Structures are given as C-alpha cells and as structure tokens.
Amino acid sequence: MFDKLKKLKELKNLRDQMSKESVTVEKKGVSVVVNGQMEVEKIEAEGEADLGVVKECVNEGMKKMQKKVASFLN
C-alpha cells in the first residue's frame, strides 16, 4: 500500500518538474514552443508563414519534448 503511495508521489513530482520544461524549435522564420505537457504554448512567424514549416516545427517540438520526458524517466 505504501509503495503505491510513494510511487504516486514520485509521479506527481515528475509531472510538476515536466510542467516547468519547454522546448523551442525555429525554422525559416517560424518559432514554436512546446511545454512539458505536450501542448503548443506559442507559435510566432516572421511575415507570412508556410503551413508546412509550422507543421514541421510543431512535430519536431513534440519529438524533442518526448525525448526530454523519457530522459527524466530513466
């Protein structure tokens, strides 16, 4: 019983740590920020942005954050 409570506390601490993390990806005048809860926080573009570039930035940001989360778990 206490092991489960201890594990739950560890998971909550990990969630709190990850909520403070973020990654930024910049390509061709587009900047995307993804937070530790895998949410897009901000998208900025210089002038007219190509939607393909925005998509690439979001996908890359998600992958980087997934790797960051995985490194916390190891």
N, CA, C and O atoms as a Maestro MAE file, in Angstrom:
{
 s_m_m2io_version
 :::
 2.0.0
}

f_m_ct {
 s_m_title
 :::
 protein
 m_atom[296] {
  # First column is atom index #
  i_m_mmod_type
  r_m_x_coord
  r_m_y_coord
  r_m_z_coord
  i_m_residue_number
  s_m_chain_name
  s_m_pdb_residue_name
  s_m_pdb_atom_name
  i_m_atomic_number
  :::
  1 25 0.825 -1.194 0.000 1 A "MET " " N  " 7
  2 3 0.000 0.000 0.000 1 A "MET " " CA " 6
  3 2 0.873 1.264 0.000 1 A "MET " " C  " 6
  4 15 0.656 2.177 -0.797 1 A "MET " " O  " 8
  5 25 1.859 1.302 0.900 2 A "PHE " " N  " 7
  6 3 2.716 2.482 0.990 2 A "PHE " " CA " 6
  7 2 3.598 2.631 -0.244 2 A "PHE " " C  " 6
  8 15 3.951 3.747 -0.626 2 A "PHE " " O  " 8
  9 25 3.954 1.510 -0.865 3 A "ASP " " N  " 7
  10 3 4.742 1.583 -2.096 3 A "ASP " " CA " 6
  11 2 3.962 2.303 -3.194 3 A "ASP " " C  " 6
  12 15 4.527 3.095 -3.947 3 A "ASP " " O  " 8
  13 25 2.667 2.024 -3.279 4 A "LYS " " N  " 7
  14 3 1.841 2.675 -4.296 4 A "LYS " " CA " 6
  15 2 1.722 4.172 -4.018 4 A "LYS " " C  " 6
  16 15 1.760 4.981 -4.945 4 A "LYS " " O  " 8
  17 25 1.579 4.535 -2.766 5 A "LEU " " N  " 7
  18 3 1.501 5.956 -2.412 5 A "LEU " " CA " 6
  19 2 2.813 6.665 -2.709 5 A "LEU " " C  " 6
  20 15 2.827 7.806 -3.171 5 A "LEU " " O  " 8
  21 25 3.921 5.972 -2.438 6 A "LYS " " N  " 7
  22 3 5.236 6.549 -2.722 6 A "LYS " " CA " 6
  23 2 5.410 6.754 -4.230 6 A "LYS " " C  " 6
  24 15 5.917 7.783 -4.675 6 A "LYS " " O  " 8
  25 25 4.983 5.764 -5.001 7 A "LYS " " N  " 7
  26 3 5.086 5.846 -6.462 7 A "LYS " " CA " 6
  27 2 4.204 6.988 -6.996 7 A "LYS " " C  " 6
  28 15 4.609 7.719 -7.900 7 A "LYS " " O  " 8
  29 25 3.016 7.130 -6.437 8 A "LEU " " N  " 7
  30 3 2.116 8.202 -6.843 8 A "LEU " " CA " 6
  31 2 2.734 9.569 -6.568 8 A "LEU " " C  " 6
  32 15 2.633 10.480 -7.390 8 A "LEU " " O  " 8
  33 25 3.368 9.706 -5.420 9 A "LYS " " N  " 7
  34 3 4.026 10.966 -5.072 9 A "LYS " " CA " 6
  35 2 5.171 11.259 -6.051 9 A "LYS " " C  " 6
  36 15 5.352 12.401 -6.472 9 A "LYS " " O  " 8
  37 25 5.936 10.235 -6.406 10 A "GLU " " N  " 7
  38 3 7.028 10.407 -7.357 10 A "GLU " " CA " 6
  39 2 6.498 10.857 -8.719 10 A "GLU " " C  " 6
  40 15 7.085 11.725 -9.366 10 A "GLU " " O  " 8
  41 25 5.387 10.261 -9.146 11 A "LEU " " N  " 7
  42 3 4.800 10.635 -10.430 11 A "LEU " " CA " 6
  43 2 4.294 12.081 -10.414 11 A "LEU " " C  " 6
  44 15 4.441 12.803 -11.400 11 A "LEU " " O  " 8
  45 25 3.704 12.493 -9.308 12 A "LYS " " N  " 7
  46 3 3.241 13.874 -9.196 12 A "LYS " " CA " 6
  47 2 4.423 14.843 -9.236 12 A "LYS " " C  " 6
  48 15 4.343 15.897 -9.866 12 A "LYS " " O  " 8
  49 25 5.515 14.485 -8.564 13 A "ASN " " N  " 7
  50 3 6.714 15.323 -8.600 13 A "ASN " " CA " 6
  51 2 7.268 15.418 -10.016 13 A "ASN " " C  " 6
  52 15 7.684 16.490 -10.456 13 A "ASN " " O  " 8
  53 25 7.270 14.302 -10.724 14 A "LEU " " N  " 7
  54 3 7.749 14.282 -12.107 14 A "LEU " " CA " 6
  55 2 6.866 15.164 -12.980 14 A "LEU " " C  " 6
  56 15 7.368 15.927 -13.806 14 A "LEU " " O  " 8
  57 25 5.560 15.062 -12.801 15 A "ARG " " N  " 7
  58 3 4.632 15.899 -13.569 15 A "ARG " " CA " 6
  59 2 4.900 17.379 -13.304 15 A "ARG " " C  " 6
  60 15 4.893 18.189 -14.231 15 A "ARG " " O  " 8
  61 25 5.134 17.730 -12.045 16 A "ASP " " N  " 7
  62 3 5.422 19.119 -11.694 16 A "ASP " " CA " 6
  63 2 6.718 19.601 -12.343 16 A "ASP " " C  " 6
  64 15 6.792 20.726 -12.837 16 A "ASP " " O  " 8
  65 25 7.734 18.745 -12.339 17 A "GLN " " N  " 7
  66 3 9.002 19.103 -12.980 17 A "GLN " " CA " 6
  67 2 8.812 19.310 -14.476 17 A "GLN " " C  " 6
  68 15 9.320 20.277 -15.043 17 A "GLN " " O  " 8
  69 25 8.084 18.407 -15.110 18 A "MET " " N  " 7
  70 3 7.904 18.474 -16.554 18 A "MET " " CA " 6
  71 2 7.050 19.671 -16.960 18 A "MET " " C  " 6
  72 15 7.221 20.203 -18.057 18 A "MET " " O  " 8
  73 25 6.143 20.099 -16.104 19 A "SER " " N  " 7
  74 3 5.313 21.252 -16.456 19 A "SER " " CA " 6
  75 2 6.145 22.526 -16.550 19 A "SER " " C  " 6
  76 15 5.718 23.501 -17.169 19 A "SER " " O  " 8
  77 25 7.319 22.526 -15.946 20 A "LYS " " N  " 7
  78 3 8.217 23.685 -15.999 20 A "LYS " " CA " 6
  79 2 9.129 23.661 -17.227 20 A "LYS " " C  " 6
  80 15 9.769 24.662 -17.549 20 A "LYS " " O  " 8
  81 25 9.186 22.525 -17.904 21 A "GLU " " N  " 7
  82 3 10.073 22.362 -19.055 21 A "GLU " " CA " 6
  83 2 9.401 22.852 -20.334 21 A "GLU " " C  " 6
  84 15 8.175 22.874 -20.437 21 A "GLU " " O  " 8
  85 25 10.219 23.243 -21.301 22 A "SER " " N  " 7
  86 3 9.717 23.591 -22.630 22 A "SER " " CA " 6
  87 2 10.849 23.457 -23.642 22 A "SER " " C  " 6
  88 15 12.027 23.510 -23.290 22 A "SER " " O  " 8
  89 25 10.472 23.283 -24.894 23 A "VAL " " N  " 7
  90 3 11.443 23.269 -25.987 23 A "VAL " " CA " 6
  91 2 10.977 24.258 -27.047 23 A "VAL " " C  " 6
  92 15 9.780 24.475 -27.236 23 A "VAL " " O  " 8
  93 25 11.938 24.846 -27.727 24 A "THR " " N  " 7
  94 3 11.652 25.798 -28.801 24 A "THR " " CA " 6
  95 2 12.302 25.298 -30.079 24 A "THR " " C  " 6
  96 15 13.467 24.900 -30.084 24 A "THR " " O  " 8
  97 25 11.537 25.322 -31.162 25 A "VAL " " N  " 7
  98 3 12.050 24.933 -32.472 25 A "VAL " " CA " 6
  99 2 11.865 26.123 -33.406 25 A "VAL " " C  " 6
  100 15 10.787 26.714 -33.474 25 A "VAL " " O  " 8
  101 25 12.934 26.466 -34.127 26 A "GLU " " N  " 7
  102 3 12.885 27.585 -35.064 26 A "GLU " " CA " 6
  103 2 13.359 27.126 -36.440 26 A "GLU " " C  " 6
  104 15 14.413 26.504 -36.574 26 A "GLU " " O  " 8
  105 25 12.558 27.444 -37.459 27 A "LYS " " N  " 7
  106 3 12.913 27.132 -38.844 27 A "LYS " " CA " 6
  107 2 12.308 28.181 -39.757 27 A "LYS " " C  " 6
  108 15 11.126 28.503 -39.639 27 A "LYS " " O  " 8
  109 25 13.097 28.706 -40.652 28 A "LYS " " N  " 7
  110 3 12.623 29.588 -41.716 28 A "LYS " " CA " 6
  111 2 11.672 30.667 -41.214 28 A "LYS " " C  " 6
  112 15 10.631 30.915 -41.823 28 A "LYS " " O  " 8
  113 25 12.029 31.311 -40.099 29 A "GLY " " N  " 7
  114 3 11.224 32.410 -39.584 29 A "GLY " " CA " 6
  115 2 10.028 31.999 -38.744 29 A "GLY " " C  " 6
  116 15 9.233 32.849 -38.341 29 A "GLY " " O  " 8
  117 25 9.888 30.697 -38.474 30 A "VAL " " N  " 7
  118 3 8.796 30.203 -37.643 30 A "VAL " " CA " 6
  119 2 9.384 29.680 -36.343 30 A "VAL " " C  " 6
  120 15 10.376 28.952 -36.349 30 A "VAL " " O  " 8
  121 25 8.766 30.054 -35.227 31 A "SER " " N  " 7
  122 3 9.210 29.609 -33.911 31 A "SER " " CA " 6
  123 2 8.028 28.984 -33.173 31 A "SER " " C  " 6
  124 15 6.951 29.574 -33.094 31 A "SER " " O  " 8
  125 25 8.245 27.778 -32.634 32 A "VAL " " N  " 7
  126 3 7.198 27.056 -31.908 32 A "VAL " " CA " 6
  127 2 7.744 26.653 -30.548 32 A "VAL " " C  " 6
  128 15 8.864 26.153 -30.446 32 A "VAL " " O  " 8
  129 25 6.944 26.874 -29.492 33 A "VAL " " N  " 7
  130 3 7.310 26.471 -28.137 33 A "VAL " " CA " 6
  131 2 6.317 25.403 -27.676 33 A "VAL " " C  " 6
  132 15 5.103 25.603 -27.712 33 A "VAL " " O  " 8
  133 25 6.868 24.254 -27.240 34 A "VAL " " N  " 7
  134 3 6.057 23.140 -26.730 34 A "VAL " " CA " 6
  135 2 6.426 22.940 -25.267 34 A "VAL " " C  " 6
  136 15 7.608 22.886 -24.925 34 A "VAL " " O  " 8
  137 25 5.422 22.830 -24.402 35 A "ASN " " N  " 7
  138 3 5.701 22.647 -22.976 35 A "ASN " " CA " 6
  139 2 5.753 21.174 -22.592 35 A "ASN " " C  " 6
  140 15 5.521 20.298 -23.426 35 A "ASN " " O  " 8
  141 25 6.059 20.906 -21.331 36 A "GLY " " N  " 7
  142 3 6.227 19.548 -20.837 36 A "GLY " " CA " 6
  143 2 4.968 18.719 -20.803 36 A "GLY " " C  " 6
  144 15 5.037 17.506 -20.606 36 A "GLY " " O  " 8
  145 25 3.814 19.342 -20.990 37 A "GLN " " N  " 7
  146 3 2.561 18.606 -21.055 37 A "GLN " " CA " 6
  147 2 2.139 18.372 -22.500 37 A "GLN " " C  " 6
  148 15 0.981 18.058 -22.778 37 A "GLN " " O  " 8
  149 25 3.090 18.528 -23.414 38 A "MET " " N  " 7
  150 3 2.891 18.303 -24.844 38 A "MET " " CA " 6
  151 2 1.832 19.228 -25.438 38 A "MET " " C  " 6
  152 15 1.047 18.823 -26.296 38 A "MET " " O  " 8
  153 25 1.821 20.469 -24.972 39 A "GLU " " N  " 7
  154 3 0.916 21.481 -25.500 39 A "GLU " " CA " 6
  155 2 1.736 22.549 -26.210 39 A "GLU " " C  " 6
  156 15 2.819 22.915 -25.754 39 A "GLU " " O  " 8
  157 25 1.220 23.044 -27.319 40 A "VAL " " N  " 7
  158 3 1.880 24.137 -28.018 40 A "VAL " " CA " 6
  159 2 1.557 25.413 -27.257 40 A "VAL " " C  " 6
  160 15 0.395 25.804 -27.148 40 A "VAL " " O  " 8
  161 25 2.590 26.059 -26.731 41 A "GLU " " N  " 7
  162 3 2.404 27.289 -25.971 41 A "GLU " " CA " 6
  163 2 2.367 28.515 -26.866 41 A "GLU " " C  " 6
  164 15 1.588 29.441 -26.641 41 A "GLU " " O  " 8
  165 25 3.224 28.510 -27.889 42 A "LYS " " N  " 7
  166 3 3.341 29.717 -28.704 42 A "LYS " " CA " 6
  167 2 3.814 29.365 -30.103 42 A "LYS " " C  " 6
  168 15 4.657 28.489 -30.295 42 A "LYS " " O  " 8
  169 25 3.252 30.065 -31.071 43 A "ILE " " N  " 7
  170 3 3.716 29.983 -32.454 43 A "ILE " " CA " 6
  171 2 3.921 31.415 -32.932 43 A "ILE " " C  " 6
  172 15 3.013 32.243 -32.858 43 A "ILE " " O  " 8
  173 25 5.113 31.692 -33.418 44 A "GLU " " N  " 7
  174 3 5.426 33.013 -33.954 44 A "GLU " " CA " 6
  175 2 5.990 32.845 -35.354 44 A "GLU " " C  " 6
  176 15 6.708 31.888 -35.643 44 A "GLU " " O  " 8
  177 25 5.655 33.787 -36.210 45 A "ALA " " N  " 7
  178 3 6.173 33.729 -37.576 45 A "ALA " " CA " 6
  179 2 6.532 35.135 -38.040 45 A "ALA " " C  " 6
  180 15 5.842 36.108 -37.735 45 A "ALA " " O  " 8
  181 25 7.619 35.213 -38.778 46 A "GLU " " N  " 7
  182 3 8.031 36.470 -39.395 46 A "GLU " " CA " 6
  183 2 7.344 36.556 -40.756 46 A "GLU " " C  " 6
  184 15 7.610 35.743 -41.640 46 A "GLU " " O  " 8
  185 25 6.469 37.532 -40.922 47 A "GLY " " N  " 7
  186 3 5.753 37.672 -42.191 47 A "GLY " " CA " 6
  187 2 4.775 36.528 -42.400 47 A "GLY " " C  " 6
  188 15 4.213 35.989 -41.447 47 A "GLY " " O  " 8
  189 25 4.583 36.172 -43.649 48 A "GLU " " N  " 7
  190 3 3.678 35.076 -43.995 48 A "GLU " " CA " 6
  191 2 4.398 33.753 -43.770 48 A "GLU " " C  " 6
  192 15 5.509 33.561 -44.263 48 A "GLU " " O  " 8
  193 25 3.777 32.846 -43.035 49 A "ALA " " N  " 7
  194 3 4.402 31.566 -42.731 49 A "ALA " " CA " 6
  195 2 3.808 30.465 -43.588 49 A "ALA " " C  " 6
  196 15 2.598 30.414 -43.806 49 A "ALA " " O  " 8
  197 25 4.663 29.593 -44.067 50 A "ASP " " N  " 7
  198 3 4.230 28.410 -44.797 50 A "ASP " " CA " 6
  199 2 3.700 27.402 -43.773 50 A "ASP " " C  " 6
  200 15 4.394 27.075 -42.810 50 A "ASP " " O  " 8
  201 25 2.495 26.917 -43.974 51 A "LEU " " N  " 7
  202 3 1.898 25.979 -43.022 51 A "LEU " " CA " 6
  203 2 2.702 24.686 -42.901 51 A "LEU " " C  " 6
  204 15 2.694 24.047 -41.849 51 A "LEU " " O  " 8
  205 25 3.383 24.306 -43.951 52 A "GLY " " N  " 7
  206 3 4.234 23.118 -43.904 52 A "GLY " " CA " 6
  207 2 5.379 23.296 -42.919 52 A "GLY " " C  " 6
  208 15 5.742 22.360 -42.206 52 A "GLY " " O  " 8
  209 25 5.950 24.500 -42.878 53 A "VAL " " N  " 7
  210 3 7.040 24.792 -41.948 53 A "VAL " " CA " 6
  211 2 6.512 24.796 -40.514 53 A "VAL " " C  " 6
  212 15 7.176 24.298 -39.605 53 A "VAL " " O  " 8
  213 25 5.320 25.356 -40.311 54 A "VAL " " N  " 7
  214 3 4.708 25.359 -38.977 54 A "VAL " " CA " 6
  215 2 4.493 23.922 -38.513 54 A "VAL " " C  " 6
  216 15 4.793 23.584 -37.368 54 A "VAL " " O  " 8
  217 25 3.981 23.089 -39.390 55 A "LYS " " N  " 7
  218 3 3.740 21.677 -39.067 55 A "LYS " " CA " 6
  219 2 5.049 20.975 -38.695 55 A "LYS " " C  " 6
  220 15 5.097 20.228 -37.717 55 A "LYS " " O  " 8
  221 25 6.096 21.211 -39.463 56 A "GLU " " N  " 7
  222 3 7.405 20.613 -39.168 56 A "GLU " " CA " 6
  223 2 7.903 21.035 -37.791 56 A "GLU " " C  " 6
  224 15 8.404 20.210 -37.027 56 A "GLU " " O  " 8
  225 25 7.765 22.317 -37.479 57 A "CYS " " N  " 7
  226 3 8.230 22.833 -36.189 57 A "CYS " " CA " 6
  227 2 7.454 22.203 -35.037 57 A "CYS " " C  " 6
  228 15 8.043 21.808 -34.030 57 A "CYS " " O  " 8
  229 25 6.142 22.108 -35.182 58 A "VAL " " N  " 7
  230 3 5.320 21.503 -34.125 58 A "VAL " " CA " 6
  231 2 5.707 20.040 -33.932 58 A "VAL " " C  " 6
  232 15 5.896 19.593 -32.800 58 A "VAL " " O  " 8
  233 25 5.826 19.295 -35.022 59 A "ASN " " N  " 7
  234 3 6.190 17.875 -34.926 59 A "ASN " " CA " 6
  235 2 7.567 17.680 -34.300 59 A "ASN " " C  " 6
  236 15 7.752 16.799 -33.460 59 A "ASN " " O  " 8
  237 25 8.522 18.493 -34.704 60 A "GLU " " N  " 7
  238 3 9.873 18.390 -34.140 60 A "GLU " " CA " 6
  239 2 9.870 18.754 -32.657 60 A "GLU " " C  " 6
  240 15 10.552 18.117 -31.854 60 A "GLU " " O  " 8
  241 25 9.097 19.781 -32.298 61 A "GLY " " N  " 7
  242 3 8.992 20.172 -30.892 61 A "GLY " " CA " 6
  243 2 8.405 19.066 -30.037 61 A "GLY " " C  " 6
  244 15 8.870 18.828 -28.923 61 A "GLY " " O  " 8
  245 25 7.386 18.387 -30.550 62 A "MET " " N  " 7
  246 3 6.767 17.272 -29.821 62 A "MET " " CA " 6
  247 2 7.771 16.132 -29.626 62 A "MET " " C  " 6
  248 15 7.861 15.553 -28.544 62 A "MET " " O  " 8
  249 25 8.518 15.819 -30.678 63 A "LYS " " N  " 7
  250 3 9.508 14.742 -30.580 63 A "LYS " " CA " 6
  251 2 10.600 15.084 -29.565 63 A "LYS " " C  " 6
  252 15 11.011 14.236 -28.772 63 A "LYS " " O  " 8
  253 25 11.063 16.337 -29.599 64 A "LYS " " N  " 7
  254 3 12.099 16.743 -28.646 64 A "LYS " " CA " 6
  255 2 11.588 16.659 -27.210 64 A "LYS " " C  " 6
  256 15 12.311 16.227 -26.313 64 A "LYS " " O  " 8
  257 25 10.342 17.072 -26.997 65 A "MET " " N  " 7
  258 3 9.785 17.018 -25.649 65 A "MET " " CA " 6
  259 2 9.584 15.576 -25.203 65 A "MET " " C  " 6
  260 15 9.794 15.267 -24.030 65 A "MET " " O  " 8
  261 25 9.183 14.691 -26.103 66 A "GLN " " N  " 7
  262 3 9.038 13.275 -25.757 66 A "GLN " " CA " 6
  263 2 10.379 12.694 -25.309 66 A "GLN " " C  " 6
  264 15 10.438 11.932 -24.344 66 A "GLN " " O  " 8
  265 25 11.453 13.054 -26.012 67 A "LYS " " N  " 7
  266 3 12.783 12.582 -25.628 67 A "LYS " " CA " 6
  267 2 13.195 13.149 -24.258 67 A "LYS " " C  " 6
  268 15 13.810 12.455 -23.449 67 A "LYS " " O  " 8
  269 25 12.850 14.395 -24.021 68 A "LYS " " N  " 7
  270 3 13.178 15.027 -22.745 68 A "LYS " " CA " 6
  271 2 12.434 14.327 -21.603 68 A "LYS " " C  " 6
  272 15 13.014 14.062 -20.550 68 A "LYS " " O  " 8
  273 25 11.160 14.031 -21.814 69 A "VAL " " N  " 7
  274 3 10.361 13.321 -20.803 69 A "VAL " " CA " 6
  275 2 10.954 11.943 -20.551 69 A "VAL " " C  " 6
  276 15 11.072 11.513 -19.404 69 A "VAL " " O  " 8
  277 25 11.326 11.254 -21.620 70 A "ALA " " N  " 7
  278 3 11.907 9.916 -21.487 70 A "ALA " " CA " 6
  279 2 13.206 9.962 -20.698 70 A "ALA " " C  " 6
  280 15 13.490 9.043 -19.930 70 A "ALA " " O  " 8
  281 25 14.002 11.013 -20.871 71 A "SER " " N  " 7
  282 3 15.258 11.116 -20.134 71 A "SER " " CA " 6
  283 2 15.002 11.324 -18.629 71 A "SER " " C  " 6
  284 15 15.807 10.893 -17.802 71 A "SER " " O  " 8
  285 25 13.900 11.973 -18.277 72 A "PHE " " N  " 7
  286 3 13.544 12.136 -16.877 72 A "PHE " " CA " 6
  287 2 13.147 10.803 -16.250 72 A "PHE " " C  " 6
  288 15 13.358 10.589 -15.057 72 A "PHE " " O  " 8
  289 25 12.573 9.911 -17.051 73 A "LEU " " N  " 7
  290 3 12.091 8.634 -16.539 73 A "LEU " " CA " 6
  291 2 13.221 7.636 -16.319 73 A "LEU " " C  " 6
  292 15 13.073 6.687 -15.549 73 A "LEU " " O  " 8
  293 25 14.351 7.848 -16.996 74 A "ASN " " N  " 7
  294 3 15.471 6.906 -16.847 74 A "ASN " " CA " 6
  295 2 16.362 7.252 -15.702 74 A "ASN " " C  " 6
  296 15 17.345 6.553 -15.451 74 A "ASN " " O  " 8
  :::
 }
 m_bond[295] {
  # First column is bond index #
  i_m_from
  i_m_to
  i_m_order
  :::
  1 1 2 1
  2 2 3 1
  3 3 4 2
  4 3 5 1
  5 5 6 1
  6 6 7 1
  7 7 8 2
  8 7 9 1
  9 9 10 1
  10 10 11 1
  11 11 12 2
  12 11 13 1
  13 13 14 1
  14 14 15 1
  15 15 16 2
  16 15 17 1
  17 17 18 1
  18 18 19 1
  19 19 20 2
  20 19 21 1
  21 21 22 1
  22 22 23 1
  23 23 24 2
  24 23 25 1
  25 25 26 1
  26 26 27 1
  27 27 28 2
  28 27 29 1
  29 29 30 1
  30 30 31 1
  31 31 32 2
  32 31 33 1
  33 33 34 1
  34 34 35 1
  35 35 36 2
  36 35 37 1
  37 37 38 1
  38 38 39 1
  39 39 40 2
  40 39 41 1
  41 41 42 1
  42 42 43 1
  43 43 44 2
  44 43 45 1
  45 45 46 1
  46 46 47 1
  47 47 48 2
  48 47 49 1
  49 49 50 1
  50 50 51 1
  51 51 52 2
  52 51 53 1
  53 53 54 1
  54 54 55 1
  55 55 56 2
  56 55 57 1
  57 57 58 1
  58 58 59 1
  59 59 60 2
  60 59 61 1
  61 61 62 1
  62 62 63 1
  63 63 64 2
  64 63 65 1
  65 65 66 1
  66 66 67 1
  67 67 68 2
  68 67 69 1
  69 69 70 1
  70 70 71 1
  71 71 72 2
  72 71 73 1
  73 73 74 1
  74 74 75 1
  75 75 76 2
  76 75 77 1
  77 77 78 1
  78 78 79 1
  79 79 80 2
  80 79 81 1
  81 81 82 1
  82 82 83 1
  83 83 84 2
  84 83 85 1
  85 85 86 1
  86 86 87 1
  87 87 88 2
  88 87 89 1
  89 89 90 1
  90 90 91 1
  91 91 92 2
  92 91 93 1
  93 93 94 1
  94 94 95 1
  95 95 96 2
  96 95 97 1
  97 97 98 1
  98 98 99 1
  99 99 100 2
  100 99 101 1
  101 101 102 1
  102 102 103 1
  103 103 104 2
  104 103 105 1
  105 105 106 1
  106 106 107 1
  107 107 108 2
  108 107 109 1
  109 109 110 1
  110 110 111 1
  111 111 112 2
  112 111 113 1
  113 113 114 1
  114 114 115 1
  115 115 116 2
  116 115 117 1
  117 117 118 1
  118 118 119 1
  119 119 120 2
  120 119 121 1
  121 121 122 1
  122 122 123 1
  123 123 124 2
  124 123 125 1
  125 125 126 1
  126 126 127 1
  127 127 128 2
  128 127 129 1
  129 129 130 1
  130 130 131 1
  131 131 132 2
  132 131 133 1
  133 133 134 1
  134 134 135 1
  135 135 136 2
  136 135 137 1
  137 137 138 1
  138 138 139 1
  139 139 140 2
  140 139 141 1
  141 141 142 1
  142 142 143 1
  143 143 144 2
  144 143 145 1
  145 145 146 1
  146 146 147 1
  147 147 148 2
  148 147 149 1
  149 149 150 1
  150 150 151 1
  151 151 152 2
  152 151 153 1
  153 153 154 1
  154 154 155 1
  155 155 156 2
  156 155 157 1
  157 157 158 1
  158 158 159 1
  159 159 160 2
  160 159 161 1
  161 161 162 1
  162 162 163 1
  163 163 164 2
  164 163 165 1
  165 165 166 1
  166 166 167 1
  167 167 168 2
  168 167 169 1
  169 169 170 1
  170 170 171 1
  171 171 172 2
  172 171 173 1
  173 173 174 1
  174 174 175 1
  175 175 176 2
  176 175 177 1
  177 177 178 1
  178 178 179 1
  179 179 180 2
  180 179 181 1
  181 181 182 1
  182 182 183 1
  183 183 184 2
  184 183 185 1
  185 185 186 1
  186 186 187 1
  187 187 188 2
  188 187 189 1
  189 189 190 1
  190 190 191 1
  191 191 192 2
  192 191 193 1
  193 193 194 1
  194 194 195 1
  195 195 196 2
  196 195 197 1
  197 197 198 1
  198 198 199 1
  199 199 200 2
  200 199 201 1
  201 201 202 1
  202 202 203 1
  203 203 204 2
  204 203 205 1
  205 205 206 1
  206 206 207 1
  207 207 208 2
  208 207 209 1
  209 209 210 1
  210 210 211 1
  211 211 212 2
  212 211 213 1
  213 213 214 1
  214 214 215 1
  215 215 216 2
  216 215 217 1
  217 217 218 1
  218 218 219 1
  219 219 220 2
  220 219 221 1
  221 221 222 1
  222 222 223 1
  223 223 224 2
  224 223 225 1
  225 225 226 1
  226 226 227 1
  227 227 228 2
  228 227 229 1
  229 229 230 1
  230 230 231 1
  231 231 232 2
  232 231 233 1
  233 233 234 1
  234 234 235 1
  235 235 236 2
  236 235 237 1
  237 237 238 1
  238 238 239 1
  239 239 240 2
  240 239 241 1
  241 241 242 1
  242 242 243 1
  243 243 244 2
  244 243 245 1
  245 245 246 1
  246 246 247 1
  247 247 248 2
  248 247 249 1
  249 249 250 1
  250 250 251 1
  251 251 252 2
  252 251 253 1
  253 253 254 1
  254 254 255 1
  255 255 256 2
  256 255 257 1
  257 257 258 1
  258 258 259 1
  259 259 260 2
  260 259 261 1
  261 261 262 1
  262 262 263 1
  263 263 264 2
  264 263 265 1
  265 265 266 1
  266 266 267 1
  267 267 268 2
  268 267 269 1
  269 269 270 1
  270 270 271 1
  271 271 272 2
  272 271 273 1
  273 273 274 1
  274 274 275 1
  275 275 276 2
  276 275 277 1
  277 277 278 1
  278 278 279 1
  279 279 280 2
  280 279 281 1
  281 281 282 1
  282 282 283 1
  283 283 284 2
  284 283 285 1
  285 285 286 1
  286 286 287 1
  287 287 288 2
  288 287 289 1
  289 289 290 1
  290 290 291 1
  291 291 292 2
  292 291 293 1
  293 293 294 1
  294 294 295 1
  295 295 296 2
  :::
 }
}
